[in-house]
Amino acid sequence: MTKLLAVLVLFGFVVACQETSTKKPIQLIDEEKMSLVLEEVLLMESHYQSKNGVPGIYKDALDKSLSVVFKKHHVTKKQFKDSYVYYASQPEKFKALNTAIMDRLSRQIP
């Protein structure tokens, strides 16, 4: 859990320093839903990473698991990817997404 939070914070700083802007996708996932989907994606990636280490070993299993996450939230992989790229290009919005995720995860820690 600590590693995941560290990665989120580090990634947030890197993205926040960028001044690029990406065109808003037609099927943009709204911020609240994106935050929930992104949280599950990050947790899934963290789980496979900690269990297997090398991405090549778990890529197929991760892709299958992420397909289940996307289906659960009624989004496509392309929608997620396009929305992720858009939010990552918007430092304040991306920071808000990550803050919401960290807040939810922090409340789960006993």
HELIX and SHEET records of a PDB file:
HELIX    1   1 THR A    2  ALA A   16  1                                  15    
HELIX    2   2 GLU A   31  ASN A   52  1                                  22    
HELIX    3   3 PRO A   55  LYS A   72  1                                  18    
HELIX    4   4 LYS A   77  ALA A   88  1                                  12    
HELIX    5   5 PRO A   91  GLN A  108  1                                  18    
END                                                                             
